[in-house]
Amino acid sequence: MTTRTISHLLLDIEGTTCPVSFVGQTLYPYAAKHLEAYLRAHGDQPRVQELLDGATDAWRQDPDPQAQSLWQKEPANVAEYLQWLISQDRKLTELKELQGLIWRNGYANGELRAPLFEDVPAALKRWHQQGLVLAVYSSGSIGAQQLLYQYSDAGDLRGIFDHWFDTTTGPKQAVSSYGAIAEAMGIQPAQVLFVSDALAECEAADEAGMQVRFSDREGNPERDAGRFGRIQSFNELQPEL
């Protein structure tokens, strides 16, 4: 795969280890369906209130005309804004954490179970046994990431991963985010292989100095790998320690 030494694998989730359809057709609709009931039941909890305050601040500054139209309604209801963000697939950090809290209930009661691509569980276990350090970087909150791997159809895989990163580290299209991740892991970017289905993320990681592979899974909306090596299965990756 490469002549340069890889010590860390940084993996996206949606379209890389888990089908895009699970996120778009199961997780997002589940969060949208249960959002208002969750806020009624838990809106007085300090952390939930902090997230709602943060979302309200973002809403106030959102330049999108649709967002501002919602803001002008009386009374302004932040739940409506959050529902609109879900429908637009907007990556507001506060929304991502709220979604994770809602999904926690769904996973715990058996309504949700995360399907991984067939090759993924064995590959993750193999790399872990080989001594590679595995990390996750997803736009979903760290809590949501851990739930997905805890309640996967291959069992609880959380223990395979040493590091978890979300948009609190920085946007996934920003070069600085990948530098911050390498620094947090205590290594040079060149020691990291990043795998994602998003070309803009691959470009950013490459510019930061990481090695990159483009995940071209069946059902992914983005199929242009640009100048990067394309993989359709983790079985095609043989990192050299």
C-alpha positions as CSV (number, residue, x, y, z in Angstrom):
1,M,0.0,0.0,0.0
2,T,2.8,2.4,0.8
3,T,6.5,2.4,1.4
4,R,6.2,4.9,4.2
5,T,5.5,3.7,7.7
6,I,1.9,4.0,9.0
7,S,1.3,3.8,12.8
8,H,-2.2,5.3,13.0
9,L,-5.4,4.9,11.0
10,L,-7.9,7.8,11.1
11,L,-11.3,6.6,9.8
12,D,-14.4,8.4,8.8
13,I,-17.7,6.6,9.5
14,E,-20.5,7.4,7.1
15,G,-19.6,5.9,3.7
16,T,-16.3,4.5,5.1
17,T,-17.2,2.0,7.8
18,C,-21.0,2.3,7.8
19,P,-23.4,2.8,4.9
20,V,-24.5,6.3,4.1
21,S,-28.1,5.0,4.1
22,F,-28.1,4.2,7.8
23,V,-27.2,7.7,8.7
24,G,-29.5,9.4,6.2
25,Q,-32.4,7.0,6.2
26,T,-32.4,5.8,9.8
27,L,-30.5,8.0,12.3
28,Y,-31.5,11.4,11.0
29,P,-35.2,10.6,10.7
30,Y,-35.1,9.0,14.1
31,A,-33.6,12.1,15.7
32,A,-36.1,14.3,13.8
33,K,-39.1,12.2,15.0
34,H,-38.0,12.2,18.6
35,L,-36.5,15.7,18.9
36,E,-39.4,17.6,20.4
37,A,-40.4,14.9,22.8
38,Y,-36.8,14.6,24.0
39,L,-36.6,18.4,24.5
40,R,-39.8,18.4,26.5
41,A,-38.6,15.6,28.7
42,H,-35.0,16.8,29.1
43,G,-34.9,20.5,28.2
44,D,-34.4,21.6,31.8
45,Q,-31.2,19.6,32.2
46,P,-28.1,21.9,32.3
47,R,-26.2,20.3,29.4
48,V,-29.3,20.2,27.2
49,Q,-30.0,23.9,28.0
50,E,-26.4,24.8,27.1
51,L,-26.8,23.1,23.8
52,L,-30.1,24.9,23.1
53,D,-28.5,28.2,24.0
54,G,-25.7,27.5,21.7
55,A,-28.1,26.5,18.9
56,T,-30.1,29.7,19.5
57,D,-27.0,31.9,19.2
58,A,-26.0,30.1,15.9
59,W,-29.6,30.6,14.6
60,R,-29.5,34.3,15.4
61,Q,-26.4,34.7,13.3
62,D,-27.4,32.2,10.5
63,P,-27.4,34.2,7.2
64,D,-29.6,31.7,5.4
65,P,-33.0,33.4,4.4
66,Q,-34.9,30.3,5.5
67,A,-33.3,30.4,8.9
68,Q,-34.0,34.0,9.3
69,S,-37.6,33.5,8.3
70,L,-38.0,31.0,11.1
71,W,-36.3,33.4,13.5
72,Q,-38.9,36.1,12.7
73,K,-41.8,33.8,13.7
74,E,-43.4,34.5,17.1
75,P,-42.7,32.8,19.3
76,A,-39.3,31.7,17.9
77,N,-38.9,28.0,18.6
78,V,-35.4,26.6,18.5
79,A,-36.8,23.1,17.9
80,E,-38.0,24.3,14.5
81,Y,-34.6,25.5,13.6
82,L,-33.0,22.2,14.7
83,Q,-35.5,20.3,12.6
84,W,-34.7,22.5,9.6
85,L,-30.9,21.9,10.1
86,I,-31.6,18.2,10.1
87,S,-33.6,18.5,6.8
88,Q,-30.7,20.4,5.3
89,D,-28.0,18.1,6.7
90,R,-26.3,21.0,8.4
91,K,-23.4,20.1,10.7
92,L,-24.1,22.4,13.7
93,T,-22.1,21.0,16.7
94,E,-24.9,21.5,19.2
95,L,-27.3,19.6,17.0
96,K,-24.9,16.8,16.6
97,E,-24.6,16.4,20.3
98,L,-28.4,16.5,20.8
99,Q,-28.8,13.9,18.1
100,G,-26.4,11.7,19.9
101,L,-28.4,12.0,23.1
102,I,-31.6,11.0,21.3
103,W,-29.9,8.1,19.5
104,R,-28.6,6.9,22.9
105,N,-32.2,6.1,23.9
106,G,-32.9,4.4,20.5
107,Y,-29.8,2.2,20.8
108,A,-30.5,1.3,24.4
109,N,-34.1,0.2,23.8
110,G,-33.2,-1.8,20.7
111,E,-34.8,0.4,18.1
112,L,-31.4,1.2,16.5
113,R,-28.6,-1.1,15.5
114,A,-25.6,0.1,13.4
115,P,-24.8,-1.9,10.3
116,L,-21.1,-2.0,9.4
117,F,-19.8,-2.9,5.9
118,E,-19.1,-6.7,5.9
119,D,-15.3,-6.3,5.7
120,V,-15.0,-3.7,8.4
121,P,-15.2,-5.6,11.8
122,A,-12.5,-8.2,10.9
123,A,-10.2,-5.5,9.4
124,L,-10.5,-3.3,12.5
125,K,-9.7,-6.3,14.8
126,R,-6.8,-7.3,12.6
127,W,-5.2,-3.9,12.5
128,H,-5.7,-3.5,16.3
129,Q,-4.0,-6.9,16.9
130,Q,-1.1,-5.8,14.6
131,G,-0.5,-2.8,16.9
132,L,-1.9,0.0,14.7
133,V,-3.6,2.8,16.6
134,L,-7.1,3.4,15.4
135,A,-8.9,6.7,15.6
136,V,-12.3,8.0,14.4
137,Y,-13.0,11.4,12.9
138,S,-16.6,12.1,12.1
139,S,-19.0,15.1,11.9
140,G,-21.2,13.2,14.4
141,S,-20.5,13.9,18.0
142,I,-18.0,11.7,19.9
143,G,-20.9,10.3,21.9
144,A,-22.8,9.4,18.7
145,Q,-19.6,7.7,17.3
146,Q,-19.2,5.6,20.4
147,L,-22.9,4.6,20.4
148,L,-22.6,3.4,16.8
149,Y,-19.6,1.2,17.5
150,Q,-21.1,0.0,20.8
151,Y,-24.3,-1.1,19.2
152,S,-22.9,-2.3,15.9
153,D,-24.2,-5.5,14.2
154,A,-20.7,-7.0,15.0
155,G,-21.0,-6.2,18.7
156,D,-19.3,-3.6,20.9
157,L,-16.1,-2.4,19.0
158,R,-15.4,0.7,21.1
159,G,-12.3,-0.9,22.7
160,I,-10.6,-1.1,19.3
161,F,-10.3,2.7,19.0
162,D,-7.8,4.8,21.0
163,H,-8.9,8.2,19.8
164,W,-12.2,9.9,18.9
165,F,-12.5,13.3,17.1
166,D,-15.5,15.3,16.0
167,T,-16.2,18.9,14.8
168,T,-15.1,20.3,18.2
169,T,-11.6,19.7,16.9
170,G,-12.4,21.6,13.8
171,P,-14.3,21.3,10.4
172,K,-13.5,18.2,8.4
173,Q,-12.7,20.3,5.4
174,A,-10.1,22.4,7.2
175,V,-6.4,21.6,6.9
176,S,-5.8,22.8,10.5
177,S,-8.1,20.1,11.9
178,Y,-5.9,17.3,10.7
179,G,-2.8,19.0,12.1
180,A,-4.6,19.3,15.5
181,I,-5.6,15.6,15.4
182,A,-2.0,14.5,14.7
183,E,-0.8,16.7,17.5
184,A,-3.4,15.3,19.9
185,M,-2.2,11.8,19.1
186,G,1.4,12.8,19.6
187,I,2.7,11.9,16.2
188,Q,3.6,13.5,12.8
189,P,0.8,13.7,10.2
190,A,2.8,11.5,7.8
191,Q,2.4,8.6,10.2
192,V,-1.4,8.7,9.7
193,L,-3.5,7.1,7.0
194,F,-6.8,8.9,6.7
195,V,-9.7,7.1,4.9
196,S,-12.9,9.1,3.9
197,D,-15.6,9.1,1.2
198,A,-15.4,12.9,1.0
199,L,-12.9,14.4,-1.5
200,A,-12.7,17.7,0.3
201,E,-11.7,15.9,3.5
202,C,-9.1,13.9,1.6
203,E,-7.7,17.1,0.2
204,A,-7.5,18.7,3.6
205,A,-5.8,15.7,5.2
206,D,-3.3,15.4,2.4
207,E,-2.4,19.1,2.6
208,A,-1.8,18.6,6.3
209,G,0.7,15.8,5.5
210,M,-1.3,12.7,6.1
211,Q,-1.5,9.8,3.8
212,V,-5.0,9.4,2.2
213,R,-7.3,6.8,0.6
214,F,-10.7,7.6,-0.8
215,S,-13.5,5.2,0.3
216,D,-15.6,4.3,-2.8
217,R,-18.4,2.2,-1.2
218,E,-21.6,1.1,-2.9
219,G,-24.3,3.7,-2.2
220,N,-21.9,6.6,-1.5
221,P,-23.2,9.8,-3.1
222,E,-19.6,11.0,-3.9
223,R,-17.6,8.7,-6.2
224,D,-14.9,11.1,-7.5
225,A,-11.6,10.1,-5.9
226,G,-9.7,12.9,-7.5
227,R,-6.0,12.1,-7.4
228,F,-6.2,9.8,-4.4
229,G,-6.1,6.0,-4.3
230,R,-9.5,4.4,-4.3
231,I,-10.6,1.5,-2.1
232,Q,-13.9,-0.4,-2.1
233,S,-13.0,-2.6,0.9
234,F,-10.7,-2.5,3.9
235,N,-9.3,-5.8,2.6
236,E,-7.5,-3.7,0.1
237,L,-5.6,-1.9,2.8
238,Q,-2.4,-3.5,4.1
239,P,-0.7,-0.8,6.3
240,E,3.0,-1.4,6.8
241,L,4.0,-1.0,10.4
